[in-house]
Amino acid sequence: MTASDEILGLTRRHEQWRQKCINLIPSENVTSPAVRSLLGSELGHRYTSRDKFYMGTRFLDEVERRGEELAIKVFDSETADLRPLSGHIADLVFLSCFTKPNDTILCVSAADGGYPGIWKNGIPKFLKLNTMGFPFSKANMNINVQETIDLMLQRRPKTVIFGASLFLFPHPIKELVKAAKEIDAQVAFDGSHVLGLIAGRKFQLPLKEGASVLFGSTHKSFFGPQGGIILADKEHGAEIKRQIHPTFVDNAHWNRVAALTVALAEMLQFGRAYAEQVVKNAQVLAKTLAETGFPVACQNLGFTKSHQVFLDFGGYKQGMTVAKRLEKANIIADCGVRLGTNEVTRRGMKKAEVLKIAEFMKRASIDREDPVAIKPEVEKFMEDFQKIEYCFE
């Protein structure tokens, strides 16, 4: 067997297996056939650049222009840039453009569900930035407003970044932006997890609530290819465009940009219906799991207003035990245990199917049935959900 045969075989086996799985990882999604086809297009071989160094780019450049137009429309922003290769790179671009060494940034700490990439051992360590965590209520899974105002006025961070990896409820941007302006702090929003809900007008609108920049991943609740995006007002957007090339991105992978542009068109057309169903499904899943004995967080607040459901088993070790057991039944979760309804929604699932997923989970985890015995039922269940919804035919 050649190396080519081996890798092609492994990829086929992966695809065949995951098509038979219920995917509840909130940081993953599934792309439409049109988006997926563009990832393998001829554009994947090509370069372009703003200084017109390369010839043969007229169609490629038009794709980028159209993509930015669609992004501005979808997110109601003044500027857009589709070149970041990931949400992490988008974070890096923002922090590099608008901070300097020894500045302090205020964000959700990793211990409270914040993104580790912008916490102490991530990008801030490389850029020599100080990090400070929002005063945070784990009971409410949200930022404490008055304590944050007091902290901001006392410590005067240069940058305030809302958003998190464990993200159940909208963050209080409107309540805190006045204090940020008083200390002349930059306000940004890392929308990596909730970008699809923002686009679908079903979570919050950071750019309308006071953030100058919205950035993040394009493959979580947003159903594009893996990559990043930055939306901003004119002032901040102009600085980002001035700095992004060649410092942070040279080749932006134009097959990805074309695929993202089609996903933006899909989101413009179908995003509101999709986002509404994602949140409905998350709330049904959370309520049903709580009723069957799972430790679902924030019951007093309605569990969630995003695509995520948080099962608080008390730590990573316990969560891994649960996730491994679910995987044996072809139910894929992370070790958080965060559950996401974004992919199952894209596959056309609604309340009845979510109730069935909760039943499978209860049998595998609470009732302690042999998960391997449940696996064939999950595979049979998934046969009816191979078609991707909320996209163009």
C-alpha positions in Angstrom: 0.0 0.0 0.0 1.4 3.4 -0.9 1.2 6.4 1.4 -1.4 7.9 -0.9 -3.6 4.8 -0.6 -3.2 4.9 3.2 -4.1 8.5 3.6 -7.1 8.3 1.2 -8.2 5.2 3.0 -8.0 6.9 6.4 -9.9 9.9 5.2 -12.7 7.7 3.7 -12.9 5.8 7.0 -13.1 9.0 8.9 -15.9 10.4 6.7 -17.9 7.2 6.7 -17.7 7.0 10.5 -18.5 10.6 11.2 -21.5 10.6 8.9 -23.0 8.0 11.2 -22.3 10.1 14.4 -24.3 12.7 16.2 -21.9 15.6 16.4 -22.5 17.9 19.4 -19.1 19.6 19.5 -20.0 23.4 19.6 -16.8 24.4 17.8 -17.6 22.4 14.7 -20.1 22.6 11.9 -20.8 21.1 8.5 -20.5 23.0 5.2 -22.9 22.9 2.3 -22.0 21.0 -0.9 -21.3 24.3 -2.7 -18.9 25.6 0.0 -17.2 22.2 0.3 -16.7 22.1 -3.5 -14.9 25.4 -3.5 -12.4 24.2 -1.0 -11.1 21.8 -3.7 -11.3 24.4 -6.5 -8.5 25.7 -8.7 -8.3 28.8 -6.5 -6.4 26.7 -4.0 -3.3 26.8 -6.3 -3.2 30.6 -6.7 -1.9 33.8 -5.2 -3.1 37.4 -5.4 -2.0 40.6 -3.6 -3.3 44.1 -3.1 -0.2 45.6 -4.8 -1.1 43.7 -8.1 2.2 41.9 -8.1 0.6 38.8 -9.5 -1.1 38.6 -12.9 -4.1 36.3 -13.7 -6.1 37.3 -10.6 -9.1 39.3 -12.0 -11.7 36.7 -11.1 -10.1 35.9 -7.8 -10.0 39.6 -6.8 -13.7 39.9 -7.7 -14.4 37.0 -5.4 -12.7 38.8 -2.5 -14.5 42.0 -3.2 -17.8 40.3 -3.3 -17.0 38.4 -0.1 -16.3 41.7 1.7 -19.5 43.2 0.5 -21.6 40.2 1.7 -19.8 40.2 5.1 -20.6 43.9 5.6 -24.2 43.2 4.8 -24.5 40.1 6.9 -23.0 41.7 10.0 -24.0 45.3 9.4 -20.4 46.5 9.7 -18.5 49.3 8.0 -15.6 47.1 6.9 -14.8 43.5 6.6 -11.6 41.4 6.0 -11.8 37.7 5.1 -8.0 37.1 5.0 -7.3 35.8 8.6 -6.6 32.1 8.3 -8.3 31.3 11.7 -10.1 33.0 14.6 -6.8 32.8 16.5 -5.0 34.8 13.8 -7.9 37.3 13.9 -7.2 37.7 17.6 -3.5 38.2 16.9 -4.2 40.8 14.2 -6.5 42.8 16.5 -4.2 42.7 19.5 -1.1 43.5 17.5 -2.8 46.5 15.8 -4.3 48.1 18.9 -2.0 47.3 21.8 1.7 47.8 22.7 3.9 45.9 25.2 2.9 46.3 28.9 -0.7 47.3 28.0 -3.3 45.4 30.0 -6.2 43.6 28.4 -9.5 42.7 30.1 -11.2 39.5 29.0 -12.9 36.4 30.3 -10.3 34.3 32.0 -9.6 30.8 30.8 -10.8 29.5 34.2 -14.2 31.1 33.6 -14.6 29.7 30.1 -12.6 32.4 28.2 -10.5 31.5 25.2 -7.1 30.3 26.3 -5.5 31.9 23.2 -6.0 35.4 24.6 -5.2 34.5 28.2 -1.9 34.5 30.0 0.0 31.8 28.1 -1.4 32.7 24.7 -1.0 35.7 22.4 -0.6 38.2 25.3 2.5 36.4 26.5 4.1 36.7 23.0 3.1 40.4 22.7 4.2 41.1 26.3 0.7 42.2 27.4 -0.8 41.9 30.9 -4.1 40.0 31.2 -6.9 40.7 33.7 -10.0 38.7 34.0 -13.5 40.1 34.2 -15.2 39.7 37.6 -17.4 36.7 36.6 -20.3 34.7 38.1 -20.0 31.0 37.4 -23.5 30.6 38.7 -24.9 32.9 36.0 -22.1 32.2 33.5 -21.7 35.9 32.8 -19.7 39.0 33.6 -20.5 40.9 36.8 -21.3 44.4 35.6 -20.8 46.7 38.6 -17.7 44.9 39.8 -16.3 45.2 36.3 -17.0 48.9 36.1 -15.2 49.4 39.4 -12.3 47.3 38.2 -12.0 49.2 34.9 -12.0 52.6 36.5 -9.4 51.5 39.0 -7.0 49.4 36.7 -7.7 51.2 33.4 -7.1 48.4 30.9 -6.2 49.5 27.4 -8.4 46.9 25.7 -11.6 45.2 26.7 -12.5 42.0 24.8 -15.9 40.4 25.3 -16.6 36.8 24.1 -15.7 33.3 25.4 -15.2 29.7 24.5 -17.9 28.6 27.0 -20.6 31.1 26.0 -24.2 30.6 27.1 -25.5 34.2 27.4 -24.9 37.6 25.7 -22.3 39.7 27.4 -23.2 43.1 28.9 -21.5 45.3 26.3 -24.0 48.1 26.5 -23.8 48.2 30.3 -19.9 48.5 30.2 -19.1 50.5 27.1 -19.6 53.8 28.9 -16.9 52.9 31.5 -14.6 51.8 28.7 -15.0 55.1 26.9 -14.2 56.9 30.1 -10.8 55.3 30.3 -10.3 55.4 26.5 -10.1 51.6 26.2 -10.6 49.7 22.9 -13.7 47.5 22.9 -13.7 44.3 20.9 -15.8 41.2 20.7 -14.4 37.7 20.0 -17.4 36.1 18.3 -15.8 32.8 17.4 -18.4 30.7 18.9 -21.5 32.8 18.4 -20.8 34.3 15.0 -23.5 32.4 13.2 -26.0 33.6 15.9 -24.9 37.2 15.5 -25.3 36.9 11.7 -28.7 35.4 12.3 -29.7 38.2 14.7 -30.4 35.7 17.5 -27.8 36.5 20.1 -26.5 40.1 20.4 -25.1 42.7 17.9 -21.7 43.7 19.3 -21.0 46.4 16.7 -24.3 48.1 17.5 -23.8 47.7 21.3 -20.5 49.5 21.4 -17.7 47.2 20.2 -15.4 48.7 17.5 -14.2 45.3 16.2 -15.9 41.9 15.9 -13.7 39.0 14.9 -13.6 35.2 15.2 -13.8 31.8 13.6 -16.0 31.0 10.6 -16.8 27.4 11.3 -18.5 27.1 14.6 -22.1 28.4 14.9 -21.2 30.1 11.6 -21.3 27.4 9.0 -18.4 28.4 6.7 -15.0 26.7 6.1 -12.4 26.7 8.8 -10.9 30.2 8.9 -11.3 33.7 10.4 -12.9 37.0 9.7 -12.7 40.6 11.0 -15.6 43.1 11.0 -15.0 46.7 12.1 -15.9 50.3 11.9 -14.1 52.4 9.4 -11.3 53.7 11.7 -10.3 50.3 13.1 -11.0 48.5 9.8 -8.6 50.8 7.9 -5.8 50.2 10.4 -6.4 46.4 10.2 -6.2 46.5 6.4 -3.1 48.6 6.5 -1.3 46.1 8.8 -2.7 42.6 8.0 -0.5 42.1 4.9 2.2 41.0 4.8 2.7 40.9 8.6 0.0 38.4 9.5 -1.3 37.0 6.3 0.4 36.6 2.9 -1.5 33.9 1.0 -5.0 34.0 2.4 -5.9 30.6 0.8 -8.3 32.0 -1.8 -10.2 28.7 -2.1 -11.2 29.3 1.5 -12.2 32.9 0.8 -14.4 31.8 -2.1 -16.0 29.1 0.1 -16.5 31.6 2.9 -18.1 34.0 0.4 -20.7 31.4 -0.5 -21.3 30.7 3.2 -21.9 34.4 3.7 -24.5 34.3 0.9 -26.2 31.3 2.5 -26.2 33.1 5.9 -27.7 36.2 4.3 -30.5 34.1 2.9 -31.1 31.5 5.5 -29.3 32.7 8.6 -32.2 34.0 10.7 -34.2 30.8 10.4 -31.1 28.7 11.1 -30.0 30.7 14.1 -33.5 30.7 15.6 -33.7 26.9 15.3 -30.2 26.4 16.7 -31.1 28.2 19.9 -34.5 26.4 20.1 -32.7 23.1 19.8 -30.2 24.0 22.5 -32.9 25.0 24.9 -34.8 21.8 24.3 -31.7 19.7 24.7 -30.7 21.5 27.9 -34.2 21.2 29.5 -34.6 17.5 28.6 -31.1 16.5 29.8 -31.7 18.3 33.1 -35.0 16.5 33.5 -33.2 13.2 33.0 -30.5 13.8 35.6 -27.7 15.5 33.8 -26.0 18.4 35.6 -27.0 21.1 33.2 -25.7 24.6 34.2 -27.9 27.7 34.6 -31.3 26.1 35.0 -32.6 29.2 36.8 -31.7 31.3 33.7 -33.3 29.0 31.1 -30.0 27.1 30.6 -28.8 28.9 27.4 -29.4 31.6 24.8 -26.7 30.3 22.5 -25.9 27.1 20.6 -24.2 25.7 23.7 -25.4 23.6 26.6 -23.0 23.1 29.5 -22.9 19.9 31.5 -21.1 20.8 34.7 -19.5 17.5 35.8 -17.0 19.3 38.0 -13.9 19.1 35.9 -12.0 17.9 32.8 -11.3 14.4 34.1 -15.0 13.7 34.8 -16.0 15.3 31.5 -13.5 13.1 29.6 -15.1 10.0 31.1 -18.5 11.1 30.0 -17.3 12.1 26.5 -15.5 8.8 26.0 -18.6 6.8 26.9 -20.7 8.9 24.5 -18.2 8.4 21.7 -18.7 4.6 22.0 -22.3 5.2 21.1 -21.3 7.5 18.1 -22.3 10.7 20.0 -19.4 13.1 19.7 -18.8 15.7 22.4 -15.8 17.5 23.9 -14.4 16.9 27.4 -15.8 20.2 28.7 -18.6 19.0 28.5 -20.0 21.7 26.1 -22.7 20.5 23.8 -23.6 22.4 20.6 -26.7 22.1 18.4 -25.2 24.0 15.4 -24.4 20.9 13.3 -27.4 18.9 14.1 -29.6 21.9 13.2 -27.8 22.3 9.9 -28.7 18.6 9.2 -32.3 19.5 9.6 -33.0 18.3 13.1 -35.7 19.9 15.3 -37.4 19.3 18.6 -38.4 15.6 17.9 -34.8 14.7 16.9 -33.3 16.6 19.8 -35.5 14.7 22.2 -34.2 11.5 20.6 -30.6 12.7 21.1 -31.3 13.4 24.7 -32.7 9.9 25.1 -29.6 8.3 23.5 -27.4 10.3 25.9 -29.5 9.3 28.9 -29.3 5.6 28.1 -25.5 5.8 27.5 -24.6 8.0 30.5 -27.4 8.0 33.2 -28.9 4.5 32.7 -25.4 3.0 32.1 -26.5 0.9 29.1 -23.7 -0.5 27.1 -23.0 2.4 24.7 -21.7 0.0 22.0 -25.2 -1.5 22.0 -26.7 1.9 21.4 -24.4 2.7 18.5 -26.4 0.8 15.8 -29.5 2.8 16.8 -27.6 6.1 16.4 -26.3 5.0 13.0 -29.8 4.2 11.9 -31.1 7.5 13.2 -28.4 9.4 11.3 -29.3 7.9 7.9 -32.2 10.4 7.6 -29.9 13.5 8.2 -27.3 13.4 5.6 -28.7 16.4 3.6 -27.5 19.8 4.6 -30.2 22.4 5.2 -30.2 26.2 5.2 -28.3 26.4 1.9 -28.9 26.8 -1.8 -29.9 23.7 -3.7 
